[in-house]
Amino acid sequence: MRVEPASVLRLNSDIRHTRLTGEGVILRQDDGEILVVNEVAIRFIELIDGNRNLDELADLLLQEYEVERDALISDLAEYTHELLGQGVLVQR
């Protein structure tokens, strides 16, 4: 599945997440899998609401982190592809 800047994302219904000191935890309840992610990754997960597309999510992250936009879009597309494959995200 190709991830485009206009791709709208939502969390799978069995996903729970929380922020810890300097990192985050994503729990896939259906299979009990736990993913430990860095601060930027958990912030990305927190911003996913099922209404915003990848481009809009990148704009929000750019307000909080100093990073080049093209690099961020590329990294988010790759990370999103990974999370889609793991069943964490669903693409609309």
NUFIMI-37670 format. One record per residue: residue in one letter; residue number from 0; z, y, x of N, C-alpha, C in turn. Coordinates in steps of 0.1 Angstrom, whole numbers, plus 2048, in hexadecimal, padded with zeros to 3 digits. Example, Ala and Ser with C-alpha at 12.3 -4.5 7.8 and 13.67 -1.06 7.14 Angstrom:
2
+------+-----+-----+-----+-----+------+------+------+-----+-----+-----+
: rest :  nr : n.z : n.y : n.x : ca.z : ca.y : ca.x : c.z : c.y : c.x :
+------+-----+-----+-----+-----+------+------+------+-----+-----+-----+
:    a :   0 : 84E : 7C7 : 884 :  84E :  7D3 :  87B : 84E : 7DF : 884 :
:    s :   1 : 847 : 7EA : 880 :  847 :  7F5 :  889 : 84F : 800 : 881 :
+------+-----+-----+-----+-----+------+------+------+-----+-----+-----+
end
This chain:
92
+------+-----+-----+-----+-----+------+------+------+-----+-----+-----+
: rest :  nr : n.z : n.y : n.x : ca.z : ca.y : ca.x : c.z : c.y : c.x :
+------+-----+-----+-----+-----+------+------+------+-----+-----+-----+
:    m :   0 : 800 : 7F4 : 808 :  800 :  800 :  800 : 800 : 80C : 809 :
:    r :   1 : 7F7 : 815 : 806 :  7F5 :  821 :  80F : 7FF : 82C : 809 :
:    v :   2 : 805 : 833 : 813 :  80E :  83E :  80F : 807 : 84B : 812 :
:    e :   3 : 806 : 853 : 808 :  7FF :  860 :  809 : 80A : 86B : 807 :
:    p :   4 : 807 : 878 : 80C :  810 :  883 :  80A : 813 : 885 : 7FB :
:    a :   5 : 809 : 882 : 7F2 :  80B :  884 :  7E4 : 813 : 878 : 7DD :
:    s :   6 : 816 : 86E : 7E5 :  81D :  862 :  7DF : 82B : 866 : 7DA :
:    v :   7 : 82D : 863 : 7CD :  83B :  865 :  7C7 : 843 : 859 : 7C9 :
:    l :   8 : 84F : 85A : 7CE :  858 :  84F :  7D1 : 864 : 84F : 7C9 :
:    r :   9 : 869 : 843 : 7C7 :  877 :  841 :  7C0 : 87E : 836 : 7C7 :
:    l :  10 : 88B : 835 : 7C6 :  892 :  82A :  7CC : 891 : 81F : 7C2 :
:    n :  11 : 891 : 813 : 7C7 :  891 :  807 :  7BF : 89E : 806 : 7B8 :
:    s :  12 : 89F : 801 : 7AC :  8AB :  801 :  7A4 : 8B7 : 7FA : 7AA :
:    d :  13 : 8B5 : 7F1 : 7B3 :  8C1 :  7EA :  7B9 : 8C6 : 7F1 : 7C6 :
:    i :  14 : 8C1 : 7FD : 7C9 :  8C5 :  804 :  7D5 : 8D1 : 80D : 7D3 :
:    r :  15 : 8DA : 80C : 7DC :  8E5 :  815 :  7DD : 8E6 : 81A : 7EB :
:    h :  16 : 8EB : 827 : 7ED :  8EB :  82C :  7FA : 8F7 : 836 : 7FC :
:    t :  17 : 8FB : 837 : 808 :  906 :  841 :  80B : 904 : 846 : 819 :
:    r :  18 : 90A : 852 : 81B :  90A :  858 :  828 : 917 : 856 : 82F :
:    l :  19 : 917 : 852 : 83C :  922 :  851 :  844 : 921 : 85B : 84F :
:    t :  20 : 92B : 85B : 858 :  92A :  865 :  864 : 91E : 862 : 86C :
:    g :  21 : 914 : 86C : 86C :  908 :  86B :  874 : 8FE : 861 : 871 :
:    e :  22 : 900 : 859 : 866 :  8F6 :  84F :  862 : 8F8 : 84C : 853 :
:    g :  23 : 8F0 : 843 : 84E :  8F0 :  83F :  840 : 8EF : 830 : 83E :
:    v :  24 : 8F3 : 82C : 833 :  8F2 :  81D :  82F : 8EA : 81C : 822 :
:    i :  25 : 8E1 : 813 : 822 :  8D9 :  810 :  816 : 8DC : 801 : 813 :
:    l :  26 : 8E0 : 7FF : 807 :  8E3 :  7F1 :  802 : 8D9 : 7ED : 7F8 :
:    r :  27 : 8D3 : 7E1 : 7FB :  8CA :  7DB :  7F1 : 8D3 : 7D1 : 7E9 :
:    q :  28 : 8D8 : 7D4 : 7DE :  8E1 :  7CC :  7D6 : 8DC : 7BF : 7D3 :
:    d :  29 : 8CF : 7BE : 7CF :  8CA :  7B1 :  7CA : 8CB : 7A6 : 7D5 :
:    d :  30 : 8C9 : 7AA : 7E2 :  8CA :  79F :  7EC : 8D5 : 7A2 : 7F6 :
:    g :  31 : 8DD : 7AC : 7F4 :  8E9 :  7AE :  7FD : 8E5 : 7B4 : 80A :
:    e :  32 : 8D9 : 7B8 : 80C :  8D5 :  7BD :  819 : 8DA : 7CC : 81B :
:    i :  33 : 8DF : 7CE : 827 :  8E3 :  7DC :  82B : 8DB : 7E1 : 836 :
:    l :  34 : 8D6 : 7ED : 834 :  8CE :  7F4 :  83F : 8D6 : 800 : 843 :
:    v :  35 : 8D8 : 801 : 851 :  8DF :  80D :  856 : 8D4 : 816 : 85C :
:    v :  36 : 8D4 : 823 : 858 :  8C9 :  82C :  85B : 8CF : 839 : 861 :
:    n :  37 : 8C7 : 840 : 868 :  8CB :  84D :  86E : 8CD : 858 : 864 :
:    e :  38 : 8D2 : 863 : 868 :  8D5 :  86E :  85F : 8C9 : 874 : 858 :
:    v :  39 : 8BD : 875 : 85F :  8B1 :  87A :  858 : 8AC : 870 : 84E :
:    a :  40 : 8AD : 863 : 851 :  8A9 :  859 :  847 : 8B1 : 859 : 83B :
:    i :  41 : 8BE : 85A : 83C :  8C7 :  85A :  830 : 8C4 : 866 : 828 :
:    r :  42 : 8C2 : 872 : 82F :  8BF :  87E :  827 : 8B2 : 87D : 820 :
:    f :  43 : 8A8 : 876 : 825 :  89B :  873 :  81F : 89E : 86B : 812 :
:    i :  44 : 8A6 : 861 : 813 :  8AA :  858 :  808 : 8B1 : 860 : 7FD :
:    e :  45 : 8BA : 869 : 801 :  8C1 :  871 :  7F8 : 8B8 : 87A : 7F0 :
:    l :  46 : 8AE : 87F : 7F6 :  8A5 :  888 :  7EF : 89B : 882 : 7E5 :
:    i :  47 : 899 : 875 : 7E7 :  88F :  86E :  7DE : 895 : 86D : 7D0 :
:    d :  48 : 88D : 873 : 7C6 :  892 :  874 :  7B9 : 888 : 86E : 7AE :
:    g :  49 : 87D : 868 : 7B3 :  873 :  863 :  7AA : 86A : 86E : 7A4 :
:    n :  50 : 86C : 87A : 7A8 :  863 :  885 :  7A3 : 85C : 88C : 7AF :
:    r :  51 : 862 : 88C : 7BA :  85C :  893 :  7C6 : 852 : 889 : 7CD :
:    n :  52 : 847 : 88F : 7D3 :  83E :  887 :  7DB : 842 : 889 : 7E9 :
:    l :  53 : 83C : 881 : 7F2 :  83F :  881 :  800 : 83E : 88F : 806 :
:    d :  54 : 834 : 896 : 803 :  832 :  8A4 :  808 : 83E : 8AD : 804 :
:    e :  55 : 842 : 8AC : 7F8 :  84E :  8B4 :  7F3 : 85B : 8B0 : 7FA :
:    l :  56 : 85C : 8A3 : 7FC :  868 :  89E :  804 : 868 : 8A3 : 812 :
:    a :  57 : 85C : 8A4 : 818 :  85B :  8A9 :  826 : 85F : 8B8 : 826 :
:    d :  58 : 85A : 8BF : 81C :  85E :  8CD :  81C : 86D : 8D0 : 81B :
:    l :  59 : 874 : 8C7 : 814 :  882 :  8C9 :  813 : 889 : 8C5 : 820 :
:    l :  60 : 884 : 8BB : 826 :  88A :  8B7 :  833 : 887 : 8C2 : 83E :
:    l :  61 : 87B : 8C8 : 83D :  878 :  8D3 :  847 : 881 : 8DF : 846 :
:    q :  62 : 887 : 8E1 : 83A :  891 :  8EB :  838 : 89E : 8E8 : 83F :
:    e :  63 : 8A1 : 8DB : 842 :  8AD :  8D7 :  848 : 8AD : 8D3 : 857 :
:    y :  64 : 8A1 : 8CF : 85B :  89F :  8C9 :  869 : 893 : 8D1 : 870 :
:    e :  65 : 895 : 8D3 : 87C :  88A :  8D9 :  884 : 881 : 8CE : 88A :
:    v :  66 : 876 : 8CD : 884 :  86C :  8C3 :  888 : 85E : 8C8 : 884 :
:    e :  67 : 854 : 8C4 : 88B :  846 :  8C8 :  887 : 842 : 8C1 : 87A :
:    r :  68 : 83C : 8C8 : 871 :  839 :  8C3 :  864 : 830 : 8B6 : 865 :
:    d :  69 : 825 : 8B7 : 86D :  81C :  8AC :  86E : 823 : 89F : 873 :
:    a :  70 : 82C : 8A1 : 87D :  833 :  896 :  882 : 83D : 890 : 877 :
:    l :  71 : 843 : 899 : 870 :  84C :  894 :  865 : 845 : 88C : 85B :
:    i :  72 : 839 : 892 : 856 :  831 :  88B :  84C : 82D : 87D : 851 :
:    s :  73 : 829 : 87C : 85D :  825 :  86F :  863 : 830 : 865 : 863 :
:    d :  74 : 83C : 86A : 868 :  848 :  862 :  869 : 84C : 85D : 85B :
:    l :  75 : 84C : 866 : 852 :  851 :  863 :  844 : 847 : 859 : 83E :
:    a :  76 : 83A : 85A : 840 :  831 :  851 :  83A : 833 : 843 : 840 :
:    e :  77 : 835 : 842 : 84D :  838 :  835 :  853 : 845 : 82F : 84E :
:    y :  78 : 84F : 837 : 84E :  85D :  833 :  849 : 85C : 82E : 83A :
:    t :  79 : 854 : 836 : 832 :  853 :  833 :  824 : 84B : 825 : 822 :
:    h :  80 : 841 : 823 : 82A :  83A :  817 :  82A : 843 : 80B : 82D :
:    e :  81 : 84C : 80D : 837 :  856 :  803 :  83A : 860 : 800 : 82E :
:    l :  82 : 865 : 80B : 828 :  86E :  809 :  81D : 868 : 803 : 811 :
:    l :  83 : 85B : 806 : 80F :  854 :  800 :  804 : 853 : 7F1 : 806 :
:    g :  84 : 850 : 7ED : 812 :  84F :  7DF :  816 : 85C : 7D7 : 814 :
:    q :  85 : 867 : 7DF : 817 :  874 :  7D9 :  816 : 879 : 7D9 : 807 :
:    g :  86 : 872 : 7DF : 7FE :  877 :  7E0 :  7F0 : 881 : 7EB : 7EE :
:    v :  87 : 883 : 7F4 : 7F7 :  88D :  7FF :  7F5 : 886 : 809 : 7EC :
:    l :  88 : 87A : 80C : 7EE :  873 :  817 :  7E7 : 868 : 811 : 7DE :
:    v :  89 : 865 : 818 : 7D4 :  859 :  815 :  7CB : 851 : 822 : 7CB :
:    q :  90 : 844 : 820 : 7CB :  83A :  82B :  7CB : 834 : 82C : 7BD :
:    r :  91 : 834 : 838 : 7B7 :  82E :  83A :  7AA : 820 : 83E : 7AC :
+------+-----+-----+-----+-----+------+------+------+-----+-----+-----+
end
